[in-house]
Amino acid sequence: MEACEAVEREISKVITKFSGIKEDSSNSINELISILSLYLASLRNLEYNSKTPEQQIEELKNVIKKCKSKVQTISTEHRNSHASVSKVGKAIDRHFTQDYNNESITPYDLFESDKHIEILNQIIAEHFYRQGLNEVADSLVTESKLPPEEDIHLELFADLYQMWEAITHKNLTPALEWVTQYSSELEARHSSLEFKLRRLAYLQLLQQGVNSQAEAIAYTRAHFNKFINRFEKEIQMLMGCLIYLPSGYGDTPYDSLFSEDLWLETADSFIKESCEIVGVNKDSCLEIIVNSGCYALPALMNLKQILLKNRVSGVWVENRELPIEIDLGSEFGFRYHSVFTCPILKVPTNENNPPMRLKCGHVISKDAMHKLVRGLLLKCPYCPKESGVSEAKKIHF
Amino acid sequence: MEIKSIEHPTLKVPYEVLNKKFRTTQKTLDKEISLLQTAATELEKGLDNSPSVGNITKLLDGVIERLNVLKRKAEESIENELKYANVCKKRLEHIKQNVTNTASLHKSPNMRMEEDDEHSNESQIAIAAANQWKKIRLNRLIVEHFLRLGYYDTAEILANRSGIRDITNIDIFQVSREVEKDLAQHNTTKCILWCIDNKSKLRKINSDIEFKLRQQEFIELIRKGERLNAVKHAQKFFPAFEQDQLHEIKKAMALLAFPIDTELEPYRSMFDIKRWEELLVNFRLENYRLFQIPTQSVLSVAVQTGISALKTPQCYSANSRNINCPVCQPQISEIAEKLPFSHCAQSRLICRVTKKPLNENNHPMVLPNGFVVGELAISLITDQDGNVVCPFTNEKWSNPKIEKVYVM
């Protein structure tokens, strides 16, 4: 926030300054033109070959002198505004990092190889096909010379995505049709999706003003009945809106109902629920990856700077682990694999070094177990129990 | 702070344009003002020496004419500066939206939906707004990525389709698109114009692109059999570069002595038509340097770090693949092959059946065959007769011993 504000402050200064210069210069040039035009007009009334009267010569000399110095000021003023312009650049450099510029986090760029670029383009094309943005994807396929592909799952998602997009453009019809078609599935899930959509439809009617009042009330009578048990409070609130219909909603408790974000949220619920019902993956791989990457970058960049200062390298080593944990789980709420990290050796287990459950129920890695064993017996590092090596059992998370 | 780490080019590019517009405006102003000053001085001289009405009228008319021109030019060019200052501002406003959204995630809600126990309605709204912002960001990053690879048409379609044209660099890169088209047709004209237009900046970053263009022109003349013209070309353009490029100049001059199908290096590759492609890429890179855009696209950095943050050894083991995991997708796992794995200091376990985390609320339990599932999954894998079926191996046990697992 601070970063944006700092740059914004400088930009605003530049805009004010330029607007000022523009106005000042127009004004002073206009003034000069009108004064000089007066003289020109009066000269035109005189005999062409006669001598210009002394008084006019003197006056003109003064005006011209003034004119010269005035236009010079315009140039000077504009030149002086350079300080403000370059401050914007400095503010950007100071508040935003351009770190991956020279020394990247990733010491080699995978996407310098044509093969990897091609794969990435394929992933991007798939991402757009999924959204039904066929024109974008087709164009990419042509421009990057990719082999075309077809996938039924992409189309399934594309239909839903189109409905999602329609909601964000305030068109509820396709989504409401879908909801009606899948009403039994939605009911089984105790979904609030239909209510959310109906609510928006009602609010949309209200926004058309007093004339639609009757229509809005008729809508609630037709559609809100079945929700009364689950959403009594919300419906009370929605009906309360009618009080302020003639006077508008600014400063009333109902104002928040008319926020754009309510539409976005409903659209999001729609895509989430409909994907689960139809059985397609809601998120595009590309989206997950890029969002994870953007989330991981600041931490990795900080770390890199610290390591560079201490002349240690190796934020990024092929096939090793990243030096720090990027907790995507709590940020995005997703996790795809169980990772068991051995509490003794602090390394993740794998097929060669699997997790072993000791007789007491505690789990350590096989390597750790072999380090701790004395003869044939093994004392659990977490409780007083001893167990035999043969009693430990390999488990799969 | 994500925006701090990745939005630098978003702001810096329009700033560089603004800075350039400032310089052109200053130049225009100074030129027009000096013309005006000359006209004014003429008028002053006229007033002193031959103050006939006719003469003065003519001279005065000239001054007014110049004033009008100055007025028009000043307005136009300052308007142009303002335009790019506003581009900067607009992008800042877009970036700021993300910060506001994230901030409102932590505000306390006042409108609750009864059945939403996990999140309040308001924080759901904030999450939706933040997601929308991220979608736009992804499209922005993809547009920049396309521009970088020269997929101008696709970049254009995507930017227009998603309404983000103003916050991408498409318009700014329109010039470079023209130049690239020209270079692709083995023409140097537009690129030379670009060099002249950015002369001082190019000198500052020590660019040799102009020399490379002149050298290529020289080579083309030889290719066409116009060796004499080539010499004239060399006389005209090469001396300006003799300080830095003497070695290259010598090599180029030596070409005069060889037939164009020579097998001798380095002359053979100097005649190679592929040099045009290199020139094009070279131009593209110099253009980035000019705008201080990093050579690696943000998208490519984000994809690589993102894959690493998601990559686990399990993505490569047949019995723990997950169809929802991006890295488990065959294409992506190919890219991921050499990237580092994520680091996991503490065990993070999820139940394979319910996909819910394994913790004190969903205790991990081990089936007789060693597979671990959450407590909550047990009822799901038990059939009507009370037999437990392993969801992975289909083994069946009646009344099996299912024991707790303790994970530290």
Interface residues (C-beta under 8 A of the other chain):
Chain A: M1 A3 C4 V7 E8 I11 S12 V14 I15 F18 S19 I21 K22 S25 S26 I29 N30 L32 I33 L36 S37 Y39 L40 L43 R44 L46 E47 Y48 N49 S50 K51 T52 I57 L60 K61 I64 C67 K68 V71 Q72 I74 S75 H78 R79 S81 H82 V85 S86 V88 G89 I92 D93 H95 F96 T97 Q98 D99 Y100 N101 S104 I105 T106 D109 L110 F111 H116 I117 I119 L120 Q122 I123 I124 F128 L133 E135 V136 S139 L140 E143 S144 T168 H190 S192 R230 F231 K233 E234 M237 S256 S259 D261 L262 L264 E265 A267 D268 S269 N281 D283 C285 L286 E287 I288 I289 V290 N291 S292 G293 C294 Y295 A296 L297 P298 L300 M301 W316 V317 E318 N319 R320 E321 L322 P323 I324 E325 I326 L328 G329 F334 R335 Y336 H337 S338 V339 F340 T341 P343 K346 P348 N350 E351 R357 C360 G361 H362 V363 Y382 K393 K394 I395 H396 F397
Chain B: M1 E2 I3 K4 S5 I6 E7 H8 P9 L11 K12 Y15 E16 L18 N19 F22 T25 Q26 L29 D30 I33 L36 Q37 A40 L43 E44 L47 P51 S52 V53 G54 I56 T57 L60 D61 V63 I64 L67 N68 L70 K71 A74 E75 I78 E79 E81 L82 A85 N86 C88 K89 L92 I95 K96 V99 A103 M111 M113 E114 E115 D116 N121 Q124 I125 A126 I127 A128 A129 N131 Q132 K134 K135 R137 L138 L141 I142 H145 F146 L149 Y151 D153 T154 I157 L158 R161 Q292 P294 T295 Q296 S297 V298 L299 S300 V301 A302 V303 Q304 T305 G306 I307 S308 A309 L310 T312 P313 Q314 C315 S317 N319 S320 N322 I323 N324 C325 P326 V327 C328 Q329 Q331 I332 E334 I335 K338 L339 P340 F341 S342 H343 C344 A345 Q346 S347 R348 L349 I350 R352 P357 L358 P364 V366 G370 F371 V372 F392 E403 K404 V405 Y406 V407 M408
